């Protein structure tokens, strides 16, 4: 299914990683550090978005539901429908915590917090 702005379904992970992420107010909030895949169902669990920090020190990693990201060609990055305050209050993890419990802990907390429709149901 195409995104809200009509972009294609398929994209290489290598094109996604390193892409800037903005909120709807146009504020830069971070960049995509990785993408978590659920290999048994062929689903994308979430995008790993890094916020803050400098050269990886003190950076917080957020699990953002993949369907929440919409590519904006003018910005050259993804836009999420969340305010800076919502993002600051969201669950965050160390890079190692994102894979605990096969990523399910981060996935479930993220989808619950952002009130995103679970792709796995």
Backbone as CSV, one residue per row, in Angstrom:
resi,resn,N_x,N_y,N_z,CA_x,CA_y,CA_z,C_x,C_y,C_z
1,UNK,0.841,-1.172,0.000,0.000,0.000,0.000,0.890,1.240,0.000
2,UNK,0.628,2.196,-0.881,1.418,3.425,-0.898,1.229,4.236,0.383
3,UNK,2.189,5.096,0.648,2.122,5.958,1.825,1.073,7.043,1.627
4,UNK,0.870,7.859,2.653,-0.132,8.929,2.604,0.095,9.879,1.438
5,UNK,1.343,10.088,1.050,1.620,11.000,-0.059,1.808,10.261,-1.376
6,UNK,1.464,8.968,-1.397,1.468,8.223,-2.641,2.776,7.581,-3.036
7,UNK,3.742,7.511,-2.141,5.024,6.884,-2.472,4.878,5.371,-2.534
8,UNK,5.798,4.752,-3.194,5.801,3.313,-3.400,5.920,2.520,-2.099
9,UNK,5.521,1.265,-2.183,5.608,0.356,-1.039,7.039,-0.056,-0.747
10,UNK,7.818,-0.287,-1.784,9.131,-0.901,-1.627,10.242,0.146,-1.590
11,UNK,11.191,-0.094,-0.677,12.383,0.754,-0.600,13.501,-0.077,0.012
12,UNK,14.703,0.123,-0.465,15.857,-0.592,0.094,16.201,-0.006,1.463
13,UNK,16.527,-0.864,2.407,16.905,-0.405,3.747,18.097,0.538,3.684
14,UNK,19.014,0.293,2.762,20.201,1.143,2.658,19.851,2.587,2.291
15,UNK,18.710,2.791,1.653,18.270,4.154,1.323,17.593,4.826,2.507
16,UNK,17.088,4.040,3.429,16.364,4.563,4.590,17.326,4.969,5.707
17,UNK,18.305,4.126,5.986,19.240,4.368,7.088,20.032,5.647,6.814
18,UNK,20.046,6.529,7.808,20.734,7.802,7.691,19.838,8.938,7.238
19,UNK,18.589,8.637,6.912,17.653,9.664,6.449,17.139,10.473,7.633
20,UNK,17.076,11.780,7.448,16.580,12.677,8.494,15.091,12.462,8.736
21,UNK,14.680,12.760,9.986,13.279,12.648,10.375,12.853,13.983,10.977
22,UNK,11.662,14.429,10.571,11.096,15.699,11.018,9.722,15.452,11.615
23,UNK,9.265,16.387,12.454,7.880,16.319,12.893,7.044,17.188,11.961
24,UNK,5.736,17.233,12.173,4.859,17.972,11.265,5.067,19.482,11.340
25,UNK,5.720,19.959,12.395,6.043,21.384,12.496,7.309,21.723,11.700
26,UNK,7.916,20.708,11.076,9.114,20.932,10.277,10.402,20.910,11.075
27,UNK,10.323,20.546,12.355,11.512,20.502,13.205,12.257,19.191,12.993
28,UNK,13.565,19.284,12.830,14.402,18.095,12.686,14.459,17.404,14.041
29,UNK,14.126,16.114,14.071,14.102,15.417,15.357,15.139,14.306,15.461
30,UNK,15.734,13.916,14.361,16.734,12.857,14.419,16.917,12.242,13.050
31,UNK,17.488,11.043,13.051,17.657,10.329,11.787,17.463,8.848,12.017
32,UNK,17.120,8.163,10.945,16.906,6.720,11.036,18.258,6.043,11.157
33,UNK,18.429,5.327,12.249,19.669,4.610,12.517,19.626,3.178,12.004
34,UNK,18.411,2.608,12.011,18.269,1.208,11.610,16.797,0.910,11.387
35,UNK,16.533,-0.272,10.903,15.174,-0.754,10.710,15.127,-2.151,11.305
36,UNK,14.154,-2.395,12.178,14.012,-3.716,12.790,13.009,-4.525,11.984
37,UNK,13.436,-5.713,11.577,12.603,-6.593,10.771,12.135,-7.775,11.592
38,UNK,10.912,-8.179,11.376,10.387,-9.373,12.029,10.435,-10.492,10.986
39,UNK,11.489,-11.282,11.060,11.770,-12.216,9.975,10.745,-13.333,9.823
40,UNK,10.070,-13.734,10.888,9.121,-14.838,10.750,7.818,-14.417,10.074
41,UNK,7.473,-13.140,10.130,6.233,-12.684,9.486,6.504,-11.780,8.293
42,UNK,7.789,-11.530,8.011,8.182,-10.649,6.917,7.701,-9.219,7.109
43,UNK,7.515,-8.794,8.360,7.059,-7.440,8.646,8.189,-6.524,9.077
44,UNK,7.949,-5.233,8.943,8.873,-4.236,9.477,8.352,-3.866,10.850
45,UNK,9.107,-4.181,11.886,8.668,-3.928,13.251,8.621,-2.437,13.543
46,UNK,9.734,-1.759,13.263,9.804,-0.324,13.526,11.084,0.247,12.953
47,UNK,11.078,1.571,12.826,12.292,2.292,12.462,12.980,2.694,13.754
48,UNK,14.281,2.586,13.804,15.058,3.028,14.956,15.519,4.446,14.642
49,UNK,14.972,5.413,15.395,15.301,6.814,15.171,16.156,7.301,16.328
50,UNK,17.319,7.854,16.000,18.231,8.391,17.012,17.924,9.856,17.261
51,UNK,17.819,10.207,18.548,17.537,11.578,18.965,18.667,12.049,19.864
52,UNK,19.115,13.239,19.650,20.095,13.839,20.545,21.442,13.156,20.478
53,UNK,22.254,13.471,21.445,23.587,12.888,21.490,24.532,13.539,20.505
54,UNK,25.785,13.188,20.633,26.812,13.695,19.740,27.750,12.552,19.431
55,UNK,27.881,12.224,18.149,28.717,11.105,17.701,28.352,9.806,18.408
56,UNK,27.046,9.625,18.636,26.563,8.396,19.251,26.618,8.379,20.761
57,UNK,27.177,9.419,21.392,27.266,9.461,22.852,26.045,10.197,23.389
58,UNK,25.331,9.538,24.292,24.148,10.141,24.892,22.922,10.092,23.993
59,UNK,23.025,9.387,22.881,21.897,9.316,21.956,20.820,8.394,22.510
60,UNK,19.574,8.790,22.294,18.420,7.977,22.676,17.848,7.385,21.406
61,UNK,17.451,6.129,21.487,16.893,5.450,20.327,15.418,5.185,20.573
62,UNK,14.610,5.610,19.607,13.168,5.444,19.692,12.714,4.460,18.628
63,UNK,11.793,3.597,19.006,11.170,2.671,18.064,9.915,3.366,17.541
64,UNK,9.951,3.769,16.288,8.831,4.481,15.690,8.108,3.523,14.739
65,UNK,6.797,3.347,14.906,6.079,2.460,13.985,6.351,2.859,12.533
66,UNK,6.714,1.882,11.733,7.120,2.138,10.358,6.053,2.901,9.570
67,UNK,4.791,2.531,9.743,3.713,3.178,8.986,3.537,4.648,9.358
68,UNK,4.147,5.095,10.463,4.042,6.496,10.883,4.951,7.415,10.080
69,UNK,5.926,6.852,9.410,6.881,7.665,8.640,6.377,7.882,7.226
70,UNK,6.407,9.120,6.788,6.001,9.444,5.427,7.099,10.297,4.794
71,UNK,7.588,9.879,3.654,8.696,10.590,3.020,8.220,11.897,2.388
72,UNK,8.947,12.972,2.658,8.664,14.290,2.097,9.815,14.649,1.174
73,UNK,9.541,14.692,-0.112,10.599,14.939,-1.100,11.232,16.318,-0.925
74,UNK,10.448,17.318,-0.547,10.999,18.662,-0.380,11.977,18.727,0.787
75,UNK,11.694,17.985,1.850,12.586,17.966,3.005,13.750,16.995,2.794
76,UNK,13.542,16.032,1.926,14.562,15.002,1.735,14.639,14.099,2.946
77,UNK,13.506,13.933,3.644,13.470,13.108,4.842,12.056,12.676,5.163
78,UNK,11.954,11.929,6.237,10.662,11.420,6.685,10.018,12.388,7.662
79,UNK,8.689,12.411,7.640,7.919,13.228,8.572,7.059,12.287,9.408
80,UNK,7.054,12.512,10.713,6.193,11.738,11.609,5.133,12.673,12.188
81,UNK,3.948,12.157,12.459,2.851,13.005,12.927,2.856,13.237,14.437
82,UNK,4.025,13.454,14.999,4.136,13.610,16.449,4.827,14.931,16.777
83,UNK,4.411,15.536,17.867,5.045,16.781,18.312,6.365,16.457,19.006
84,UNK,7.181,17.480,19.185,8.441,17.295,19.909,8.174,16.808,21.329
85,UNK,7.110,17.311,21.940,6.772,16.906,23.309,6.397,15.426,23.364
86,UNK,5.601,14.973,22.389,5.237,13.550,22.342,6.479,12.686,22.162
87,UNK,7.376,13.124,21.319,8.587,12.353,21.072,9.509,12.341,22.288
88,UNK,9.606,13.472,22.975,10.443,13.523,24.192,9.919,12.584,25.265
89,UNK,8.577,12.454,25.351,7.959,11.620,26.385,7.866,10.153,25.986
90,UNK,8.196,9.833,24.750,8.069,8.463,24.243,9.095,7.534,24.874
91,UNK,8.783,6.242,24.894,9.773,5.274,25.382,11.039,5.343,24.528
92,UNK,12.194,5.221,25.172,13.462,5.199,24.441,14.345,4.109,25.024
93,UNK,15.354,3.747,24.265,16.156,2.573,24.592,17.610,2.799,24.235
94,UNK,18.456,1.944,24.792,19.821,1.849,24.283,19.722,0.987,23.027
95,UNK,20.738,1.001,22.221,20.705,0.219,20.989,20.558,-1.276,21.304
96,UNK,21.130,-1.738,22.405,21.022,-3.151,22.785,19.630,-3.509,23.294
97,UNK,18.976,-2.579,23.984,17.631,-2.848,24.510,16.598,-3.028,23.400
98,UNK,16.861,-2.477,22.237,15.902,-2.596,21.132,15.691,-4.032,20.681
99,UNK,16.668,-4.896,20.917,16.549,-6.278,20.477,16.191,-7.243,21.606
100,UNK,16.060,-6.740,22.828,15.659,-7.614,23.937,14.295,-8.218,23.637
101,UNK,14.087,-9.451,24.060,12.810,-10.136,23.845,12.449,-10.125,22.359
102,UNK,13.463,-10.329,21.511,13.297,-10.313,20.052,12.674,-9.021,19.537
103,UNK,12.893,-7.929,20.235,12.375,-6.631,19.813,10.919,-6.398,20.164
104,UNK,10.278,-7.400,20.737,8.843,-7.304,21.026,8.534,-6.260,22.107
105,UNK,9.398,-6.152,23.096,9.171,-5.177,24.174,9.139,-3.755,23.598
106,UNK,10.132,-3.417,22.800,10.191,-2.081,22.194,9.050,-1.882,21.206
107,UNK,8.778,-2.896,20.404,7.694,-2.797,19.421,6.360,-2.541,20.100
108,UNK,6.038,-3.357,21.091,4.737,-3.236,21.757,4.594,-1.907,22.479
109,UNK,5.645,-1.484,23.170,5.593,-0.197,23.879,5.429,0.953,22.896
110,UNK,6.103,0.874,21.766,6.033,1.922,20.757,4.638,2.018,20.153
111,UNK,4.093,0.897,19.722,2.779,0.915,19.092,1.704,1.351,20.088
112,UNK,1.860,0.955,21.340,0.897,1.384,22.362,1.017,2.889,22.610
113,UNK,2.223,3.380,22.787,2.434,4.803,23.080,1.907,5.684,21.944
114,UNK,2.243,5.340,20.706,1.850,6.164,19.568,0.434,5.853,19.070
115,UNK,-0.214,4.897,19.721,-1.573,4.492,19.346,-1.651,4.105,17.860
116,UNK,-0.643,3.374,17.425,-0.571,2.913,16.037,-1.267,1.570,15.911
117,UNK,-1.901,1.366,14.773,-2.556,0.087,14.509,-1.482,-0.995,14.364
118,UNK,-1.587,-2.057,15.162,-0.584,-3.131,15.078,-0.656,-3.843,13.735
119,UNK,0.468,-3.941,13.049,0.520,-4.612,11.758,0.386,-6.115,11.905
120,UNK,0.643,-6.659,13.083,0.700,-8.096,13.282,-0.663,-8.695,13.630
121,UNK,-1.685,-7.889,13.708,-3.011,-8.440,14.051,-3.926,-8.460,12.857
